[in-house]
């Protein structure tokens, strides 16, 4: 298990390092990312954070379905709350966070990107919330943050269909800020982070706080999302959807 943290002057780089599983999150990696985020956020002299995934295929391909498949509703609620805590740590960090989306950013991976202040994508990136195809819904803040970013109509279409959004479309609809060739992505993210770090640190921190107030969330929407996420783990459709994913076949949903 590895979530790496390295410092380059005032810029902290966090890398989810599980490329053999497309950087998918199990509980251990979620807890490790949360610890790294807190470490970076509290780091003396850290003025910007970049988050990316190891390898060339994935930023974060979502949650580990094999681990998630057998969860009870109560365990699923805890898992949703852990994912929400990770995203809240990104959103609430005093430093701006930049997602360098170098491949698949699906499910929880998309939700991590949504929690960042700025999203840069490689030209190979694909983003999406495919949870409905598993018989569940986004549980780490996707139902709350995606509509704020792209509007309710587009967010509903993306979530209800579970389809993937390519890099150019993501740029067009405002899901990402910029698209770069794959080899240029991390250098451009570092460059942007360094540019932010060169500004007045107190001014940047307070600007992030002020902008966050404009999109303030009382917590009710996130709590309801976690509750609904948990409820779906008591359904036959969830068992069928995740079973089909693991078995690499099309699910046969019944609405039960």
C-alpha positions in Angstrom: 0.0 0.0 0.0 1.4 3.4 -0.9 0.2 7.0 -1.1 3.3 9.0 -1.6 4.0 12.6 -0.5 7.0 14.6 -1.7 7.9 18.3 -1.3 9.3 20.6 -4.0 9.8 23.8 -2.1 6.3 25.2 -1.4 4.5 22.6 -3.5 3.4 19.2 -2.1 2.8 16.4 -4.6 0.6 13.5 -3.4 0.6 10.4 -5.6 -1.9 7.5 -5.2 0.5 4.7 -6.0 -1.5 1.5 -6.8 -1.1 1.3 -10.5 -1.7 -2.5 -10.7 -5.3 -1.7 -9.6 -5.6 1.5 -11.6 -5.1 3.4 -8.3 -8.5 2.2 -7.1 -9.3 2.9 -3.4 -9.7 0.3 -0.8 -10.2 1.3 2.8 -6.4 1.3 3.5 -5.6 3.6 0.6 -8.4 5.9 1.5 -7.1 6.2 5.1 -3.5 6.7 3.8 -4.6 9.4 1.4 -6.5 11.2 4.3 -3.3 11.0 6.4 -1.2 12.4 3.6 -3.7 15.2 2.9 -3.6 16.2 6.6 0.2 16.0 6.6 0.5 18.2 3.5 -2.1 20.6 4.7 -0.3 21.2 8.0 3.1 21.2 6.4 5.1 24.3 7.2 5.7 26.3 4.0 3.3 24.3 1.9 1.4 26.7 -0.3 -0.1 24.4 -3.0 -1.0 20.7 -3.3 -1.0 18.6 -6.5 -2.8 15.2 -6.5 -2.2 12.6 -9.1 -2.1 8.9 -9.7 0.9 6.6 -10.4 1.3 5.1 -13.9 0.0 6.2 -17.3 -3.5 4.8 -17.2 -5.4 6.2 -14.2 -5.7 9.1 -11.9 -8.0 7.1 -9.5 -10.2 4.5 -11.1 -12.7 4.7 -8.2 -13.4 2.5 -5.2 -12.2 -1.1 -5.1 -15.4 -3.0 -6.1 -14.2 -6.3 -4.8 -13.8 -4.8 -1.3 -17.0 -2.8 -1.5 -19.2 -5.7 -2.9 -19.9 -7.5 0.3 -20.5 -4.5 2.6 -23.6 -4.2 4.7 -25.5 -1.0 4.6 -23.9 0.1 7.9 -20.4 -0.7 6.6 -21.2 1.1 3.4 -22.3 4.2 5.3 -18.9 4.2 7.0 -17.1 3.8 3.7 -19.1 6.7 2.2 -18.3 8.9 5.2 -14.6 8.0 4.9 -14.6 9.0 1.2 -16.4 12.2 2.1 -13.8 12.9 4.8 -11.1 12.6 2.2 -12.8 15.0 -0.2 -13.6 17.4 2.7 -9.9 17.4 3.6 -9.1 18.5 0.1 -11.8 21.1 -0.1 -11.0 22.4 3.4 -7.2 22.5 3.1 -5.9 26.0 3.5 -3.8 25.5 0.4 -5.3 25.3 -3.2 -5.4 21.7 -4.5 -4.8 20.9 -8.1 -5.9 17.5 -9.6 -3.5 16.3 -12.3 -5.9 13.8 -14.0 -3.6 11.5 -16.0 -6.2 8.9 -17.0 -9.3 7.3 -15.6 -11.0 9.4 -12.9 -14.1 7.4 -12.3 -16.5 7.1 -9.3 -14.6 8.0 -6.2 -11.7 9.2 -8.4 -13.9 11.7 -10.1 -15.2 12.8 -6.7 -11.6 13.4 -5.5 -11.0 15.5 -8.6 -14.2 17.4 -8.0 -13.1 18.3 -4.4 -9.9 19.9 -5.8 -9.8 23.6 -6.6 -8.5 23.2 -10.1 -8.5 20.2 -12.4 -6.0 19.7 -15.2 -6.5 16.7 -17.5 -4.3 14.8 -19.9 -5.7 14.3 -23.4 -6.2 10.7 -22.5 -8.3 11.4 -19.4 -11.8 10.0 -18.9 -14.0 11.2 -16.1 -17.4 9.9 -14.9 -19.7 8.7 -12.1 -20.6 5.1 -13.2 -22.1 4.1 -9.9 -25.7 3.5 -11.2 -24.3 0.7 -13.3 -23.3 -1.0 -10.0 -26.8 -0.5 -8.4 -25.6 2.4 -6.2 -25.1 6.2 -6.4 -22.0 8.4 -6.0 -21.3 8.5 -2.2 -18.3 10.7 -1.7 -19.8 14.1 -2.6 -20.4 13.6 -6.4 -24.2 14.4 -6.1 -23.3 17.7 -4.4 -20.2 18.9 -6.2 -20.8 17.9 -9.8 -24.0 20.0 -10.2 -22.2 23.0 -8.8 -19.5 22.6 -11.4 -21.4 21.7 -14.6 -25.0 22.6 -13.7 -27.8 20.4 -12.6 -28.9 19.2 -16.0 -25.5 18.0 -17.2 -24.7 16.5 -13.8 -27.9 14.5 -13.8 -27.2 13.2 -17.3 -23.7 12.2 -16.4 -24.8 10.5 -13.1 -28.0 8.9 -14.5 -26.3 7.3 -17.5 -23.0 6.5 -15.8 -21.2 7.4 -19.1 -17.6 8.5 -19.4 -16.7 12.1 -20.3 -13.6 12.5 -22.4 -11.0 15.2 -21.9 -12.2 17.6 -24.6 -15.8 17.4 -23.5 -14.8 17.8 -19.9 -13.1 21.0 -20.9 -16.0 22.3 -22.9 -18.5 21.8 -20.1 -16.2 23.2 -17.4 -15.5 19.9 -15.7 -11.8 20.6 -16.1 -9.8 23.8 -16.4 -7.4 22.7 -19.1 -6.3 19.7 -21.2 -2.6 19.0 -21.8 -0.7 16.2 -23.7 0.0 13.3 -21.3 3.7 14.0 -21.0 3.1 17.7 -20.2 0.4 17.2 -17.6 2.5 16.9 -14.4 5.0 19.6 -15.4 2.1 22.0 -16.1 0.4 21.1 -12.8 3.7 21.8 -11.0 4.1 25.0 -12.9 0.6 26.1 -12.0 1.1 25.2 -8.3 4.4 27.1 -8.2 2.7 30.1 -9.7 0.1 30.0 -7.0 2.7 29.4 -4.3 4.5 32.6 -5.4 1.5 34.8 -4.5 0.7 36.1 -1.1 0.0 33.0 1.0 -2.5 34.6 3.4 -4.3 36.3 0.5 -4.6 32.9 -1.4 -5.8 31.1 1.7 -8.4 33.7 2.4 -9.5 33.8 -1.2 -10.1 30.1 -1.2 -12.1 30.4 2.0 -14.2 33.3 0.6 -14.9 31.5 -2.7 -15.9 28.4 -0.7 -18.4 30.4 1.2 -20.1 31.3 -2.0 -20.8 27.5 -2.5 -21.3 26.8 1.2 -22.7 23.4 2.2 -24.4 22.9 5.6 -23.7 19.2 5.5 -27.2 18.1 5.0 -26.7 17.2 1.3 -23.6 15.1 2.0 -25.2 13.4 5.0 -28.2 12.4 2.9 -26.0 11.2 0.1 -24.1 8.9 2.5 -27.5 7.6 3.9 -28.9 6.8 0.4 -25.6 5.2 -0.6 -25.8 3.0 2.4 -29.5 2.1 1.8 -28.7 0.8 -1.7 -26.3 -1.8 -0.1 -29.4 -3.6 1.1 -30.8 -4.1 -2.4 -30.6 -7.0 -4.8 -29.6 -4.5 -7.6 -26.5 -3.6 -5.7 -25.5 -7.2 -5.3 -26.2 -7.9 -9.0 -24.5 -4.7 -10.2 -21.3 -5.3 -8.3 -21.3 -9.1 -8.9 -21.6 -8.4 -12.6 -18.7 -6.0 -12.5 -16.5 -8.5 -10.7 -17.6 -11.3 -13.1 -17.2 -9.0 -16.2 -20.7 -9.4 -17.5 -23.7 -7.1 -18.0 -25.9 -6.7 -15.0 -29.5 -7.7 -15.0 -31.3 -5.2 -12.8 -34.8 -5.9 -11.5 -35.4 -2.9 -9.3 -35.5 -5.0 -6.2 
